Each structure stands twice: as structure tokens, then as C-alpha cells.
């Protein structure tokens, strides 16, 4: 597992990470979300023992990141947001080099490399030069590289950075497959919905502080607890308000010409009742549809209280 206790990093007068307290359970996938400059990369760099904290502590698999850095490095596979590749080195040579850095026996390394390349869909590139691969292929190769010494923890900083839409889909598939390895994974992104189908839990960092955390299971359970309805029709604002105000299942109303967007907590049958009430009030409806609730919208609804308090 991963645990931080008031983890803080200053660069001169700039407070990059401020008293971060976090606990990530073993075998889970934690999504670390925040805008560029929010403190994600600095936090992950500290966890990877590449940046020394100004104060506070962090533990990975029970090892403290500053006093037991060598042990921590054995436990982690770290993929930075920006990385260089060697010229004139093949994909297989690249993986074997890093395996040797961790004293992985040659035979074991060769078998593991072949298995990992198949796993990240790069088997046909085994003899190609790394610098000739596309950005998306290099990103997937980096994940294979992180796994060559079979670490218990993966730290992935913006693995989707710079990828085209097709490569993002391929990377998402790789990240979803990581779950089967039963490793503890921290993955960052500045786009929340990229992690929605991957992470067990999501935390938002703003200005170097962890402002909110929510479980994906909680988000998904709430997605069935309330829905967003898009209703269009011809009516005066007062007509809309009169019907919607009297329905206890209406949680929020947003007027968007030529209709309304309604956050609704009722069942399908209650939705039908709402539609009948609107028609009964003389409103001519053109559309009454349920809009899929985006995971980002759910997260913001569930955490707006905790964010305002932080």
C-alpha cells in the first residue's frame, strides 16, 4: 500500500505540495487528477524517490521514501510524464537493459519481455528501434519497461499525454488490463473522465492540496440515484417552474433555451409522471430524454461540499 503523512514540497517560496495525506490500499488503482501545475508530478516524483520532500513522510509497501529509498525503488515501476528513448536500440534490447539494472536473470528477462510485449500489443515490434515507434507505442512500451522487474507498485504520470484518440483507446485498454496483475497503481491525468473506467478511487489535487476523494463505486451508485433529463418544448418560464417546483424528485433545474435541464432523483415511472404533469400544464413537449451522466459531473456534485471546506 501507499501512505503519505503531511507530505510537503517547496521550491523556494513556491509551495508545490502542501501537507498531502493519502492512503491507497494494496492492489487498488488510484486516479490522481488535477490541472497542469497542480502538484501531481511533484507528488509522484516524491513517491518515486526522485524528489526529496521538504517535510512529511511517505511509505510504499512499508518502506519510508527517504530513509529506505533503495528498498522503495525495488518495489516500484515509475513512468514519468516525459521520457527519453535511446537511439539505435531495439525494443527487446531496451527491455533487457532495464531488467539487467534490477538484476533480473537473463532467461527470466527474455521470457518476461516477450510476455509483456504481447500484453501491450507490441510483439510485432520486438526487433524495431525504439525511437522509430509512434508516441503511443512508446508509451505502451514504457509500461512494459516498468513491469520488467515485477514491482508491486506502479506510478504512472500522465500515460495518455500527447496521444491521439486511437492511441488513447489503446492505452486505456492497457490500463484496464493492469487490474489483473493485482498491483497497487497510481495514475495521474488532468482529465477526469480518462480515469473513470480505470480507477477504483479518484482524488483531485488543486494548488498542491488534495481537495477531494471519491470512490468510483460511490460515483456509479449515485449514477442510478439521480439522472439528468433534457426536456425541450414551448412554454413560459413560469409554466416550467410551476410544474418542476412541485415535484419533490427535482433536485436542480437549469434553463437552456428552448427547454430545461433537470437533475432528477425519481424512478422511470416517476419520470413518466413528470412528463404527464408537464403536458397537463399545457406545455408542448418536443423532447423528453435522459442524458447519460458524465463521471466528472457526478464527481463534482458529490465533492462540492468537501472542496468548499478545504
C-alpha positions in Angstrom: 0.0 0.0 0.0 0.9 3.7 -0.2 0.6 6.2 2.6 1.6 9.8 2.9 1.7 11.9 6.1 1.7 15.7 5.7 3.9 15.3 2.6 5.1 18.7 1.6 7.4 20.1 -1.1 8.6 23.7 -1.5 10.7 25.1 -4.3 11.9 28.3 -2.8 8.8 30.3 -1.9 6.6 28.2 -4.1 4.6 25.6 -2.2 4.1 22.8 -4.8 2.6 20.1 -2.5 1.0 21.1 0.8 0.6 18.6 3.7 -0.7 15.7 1.5 -2.4 12.9 3.5 -3.3 9.9 1.4 -3.8 6.2 1.9 -4.0 3.9 -1.1 -4.9 0.3 -0.4 -2.9 -2.6 -1.7 -4.0 -3.9 -5.1 -6.1 -0.8 -6.0 -5.9 1.7 -8.8 -5.9 5.3 -7.6 -6.5 8.1 -10.1 -4.7 11.4 -9.4 -6.4 14.3 -11.2 -5.5 17.9 -11.4 -4.7 20.7 -13.8 -1.2 21.2 -15.1 0.8 22.7 -12.3 -1.5 21.4 -9.5 1.2 19.3 -7.9 0.6 15.9 -9.4 4.0 15.3 -11.0 5.8 16.6 -7.9 3.9 14.2 -5.7 4.6 11.2 -7.9 8.2 12.2 -8.2 8.5 12.2 -4.4 6.8 8.8 -4.3 9.3 7.6 -6.9 12.2 8.8 -4.6 13.4 11.2 -7.3 12.4 14.4 -5.5 13.1 14.8 -1.7 10.2 16.1 0.3 10.6 19.3 2.3 8.7 17.8 5.2 6.4 15.0 6.0 6.7 11.3 5.2 5.5 8.7 2.7 5.6 4.9 2.8 5.5 2.4 0.0 5.0 -1.2 0.9 6.1 -0.2 4.4 9.3 1.5 3.3 9.9 5.2 4.0 10.8 7.0 0.8 13.7 9.0 2.1 15.3 6.7 4.7 14.7 3.5 2.7 14.9 4.8 -0.9 16.7 1.7 -2.2 14.1 -0.6 -1.0 11.3 1.6 -2.4 12.9 1.6 -5.8 12.8 -2.2 -5.9 9.1 -2.0 -5.2 8.0 0.5 -7.8 7.8 0.8 -11.6 7.8 4.5 -12.5 6.7 6.1 -15.8 7.4 9.8 -15.9 5.2 12.2 -18.0 8.2 12.9 -20.2 10.9 10.4 -21.0 13.7 9.9 -23.5 14.5 6.8 -25.5 17.8 5.5 -26.7 18.9 5.8 -30.3 19.7 2.6 -32.2 18.3 0.3 -29.5 15.6 -2.3 -30.4 12.5 -2.9 -28.3 13.9 -6.2 -26.9 17.3 -4.7 -26.1 15.6 -1.8 -24.3 13.6 -4.1 -22.0 16.5 -6.4 -21.3 18.7 -3.4 -20.4 16.3 -2.3 -17.7 15.8 -5.8 -16.5 19.6 -6.1 -16.0 19.6 -2.9 -14.0 17.4 -4.8 -11.5 19.5 -8.0 -11.6 16.7 -10.0 -13.3 18.2 -13.2 -14.7 18.6 -13.1 -18.5 16.4 -16.1 -19.2 13.6 -14.7 -16.9 14.0 -11.3 -18.5 13.7 -12.6 -22.1 10.5 -14.6 -21.2 9.0 -11.7 -19.3 9.8 -9.3 -22.1 8.0 -11.4 -24.7 5.0 -11.8 -22.5 4.8 -8.1 -21.7 5.2 -7.2 -25.4 2.3 -9.4 -26.2 0.3 -7.9 -23.4 0.8 -4.3 -24.6 0.3 -5.4 -28.3 3.9 -4.8 -29.4 5.0 -8.3 -30.3 5.4 -7.4 -33.9 7.7 -4.6 -33.0 10.2 -6.7 -31.0 13.1 -6.0 -33.4 12.2 -2.4 -34.3 14.2 0.5 -33.0 12.5 2.3 -30.0 13.0 5.8 -31.4 11.1 4.7 -34.6 8.0 3.8 -32.7 5.0 6.1 -32.6 4.3 8.1 -29.4 1.5 5.7 -28.4 3.7 2.6 -28.9 6.5 4.2 -26.9 4.0 4.9 -24.1 2.9 1.3 -24.1 6.5 0.1 -24.2 7.2 2.2 -21.1 4.5 0.4 -19.2 6.2 -2.9 -20.2 9.5 -1.5 -19.1 8.0 -0.6 -15.7 7.0 -4.2 -15.2 10.3 -5.9 -16.2 11.4 -6.3 -12.5 7.9 -7.3 -11.4 7.3 -4.4 -9.0 4.4 -4.4 -6.5 3.6 -0.7 -7.2 3.2 1.2 -10.5 3.4 5.0 -10.6 2.3 6.3 -14.0 2.4 10.1 -14.6 0.1 11.2 -17.4 0.3 8.0 -19.5 -2.1 9.5 -22.0 -0.1 12.6 -22.5 0.4 13.6 -26.2 -1.6 10.6 -27.6 -4.0 10.8 -30.5 -7.6 9.4 -29.9 -6.8 5.9 -31.2 -3.7 5.7 -29.0 -5.7 6.9 -26.0 -8.2 4.0 -26.5 -5.3 1.5 -26.8 -3.7 2.9 -23.6 -7.0 2.7 -21.7 -7.2 -0.9 -22.6 -3.7 -1.5 -21.3 -4.5 0.3 -18.1 -7.7 -1.7 -17.6 -5.7 -4.9 -18.1 -3.3 -3.8 -15.3 -6.0 -4.6 -12.8 -5.5 -8.4 -13.5 -1.9 -8.1 -12.2 -3.1 -7.2 -8.6 -0.6 -4.4 -8.3 -1.1 -1.1 -6.5 -1.3 1.6 -9.2 -1.2 5.4 -9.1 -2.0 7.0 -12.4 -2.4 10.7 -13.0 -4.2 12.8 -15.6 -5.5 16.3 -16.0 -8.7 14.9 -17.5 -11.1 13.2 -15.0 -13.1 11.1 -17.4 -9.9 9.4 -18.7 -9.6 7.6 -15.4 -13.3 6.8 -14.9 -13.2 3.4 -16.4 -9.8 2.6 -14.9 -9.5 3.7 -11.3 -11.1 2.4 -8.1 -10.8 5.8 -6.4 -10.1 9.3 -7.7 -8.5 12.2 -5.9 -8.4 15.8 -7.1 -5.3 17.9 -6.3 -5.6 21.7 -6.6 -2.9 24.2 -5.7 -0.8 21.4 -4.2 -3.6 20.2 -1.9 -5.8 17.2 -2.1 -9.2 18.8 -2.3 -11.5 15.8 -2.7 -11.5 12.0 -2.9 -14.4 9.8 -4.2 -14.7 6.1 -4.8 -15.7 5.0 -8.3 -18.2 2.6 -6.8 -19.9 5.5 -5.0 -20.0 7.5 -8.2 -21.5 4.6 -10.1 -24.1 4.0 -7.3 -25.1 7.7 -7.5 -25.4 7.5 -11.2 -28.5 5.4 -10.7 -29.7 7.5 -7.8 -30.2 10.6 -9.9 -30.4 11.3 -13.6 -30.1 14.3 -15.9 -33.2 14.9 -18.1 -33.1 17.1 -21.2 -36.6 18.5 -21.8 -37.5 20.8 -24.7 -40.8 22.4 -25.5 -42.8 25.6 -25.9 -43.7 27.3 -22.6 -43.2 30.3 -20.5 -40.6 30.1 -17.7 -43.4 30.4 -15.1 -45.1 27.2 -16.6 -41.9 25.2 -16.3 -41.3 26.5 -12.8 -44.8 25.7 -11.6 -44.6 22.0 -12.5 -41.0 21.4 -11.6 -41.2 23.2 -8.3 -44.0 20.9 -7.2 -42.1 17.7 -8.0 -40.0 16.6 -4.9 -37.8 14.4 -7.2 -36.5 17.5 -9.0 -33.1 18.4 -7.5 -31.9 21.1 -9.8 -33.2 23.0 -12.8 -31.1 24.8 -15.5 -33.0 26.8 -18.1 -31.4 26.3 -21.6 -33.4 27.7 -24.5 -35.6 26.1 -25.8 -36.0 23.9 -22.7 -34.7 22.8 -19.4 -32.0 20.5 -18.0 -33.3 18.7 -14.9 -31.4 16.7 -12.3 -33.9 14.1 -11.3 -33.9 11.6 -8.4 -37.0 9.7 -9.3 -37.7 6.4 -11.0 -38.6 5.7 -14.6 -42.3 5.7 -13.6 -41.9 9.0 -11.8 -40.3 10.4 -14.9 -43.4 9.4 -16.8 -45.5 11.2 -14.2 -43.4 14.3 -14.6 -43.9 14.2 -18.4 -47.7 13.9 -17.9 -47.7 16.8 -15.5 -45.8 19.0 -18.0 -48.3 18.1 -20.7 -51.2 18.7 -18.4 -49.8 22.2 -17.7 -50.2 23.0 -21.4 -46.5 22.7 -22.3 -46.0 21.4 -25.8 -43.0 19.0 -25.5 -40.6 18.3 -28.3 -38.2 16.1 -26.4 -38.1 14.3 -23.0 -34.9 12.3 -22.8 -32.4 11.0 -20.2 -28.9 12.2 -20.8 -26.1 9.9 -19.6 -24.5 11.4 -16.5 -20.8 12.1 -17.0 -18.5 10.8 -14.3 -16.9 14.3 -14.0 -20.4 15.8 -13.4 -21.0 13.1 -10.7 -17.7 13.7 -9.0 -18.3 17.5 -8.8 -21.7 17.0 -7.4 -20.6 14.6 -4.7 -17.5 16.5 -3.7 -18.6 20.2 -4.0 -19.1 20.3 -0.2 -15.7 18.9 0.7 -14.0 21.1 -1.9 -15.5 24.3 -0.5 -14.4 23.3 3.0 -10.8 22.6 2.0 
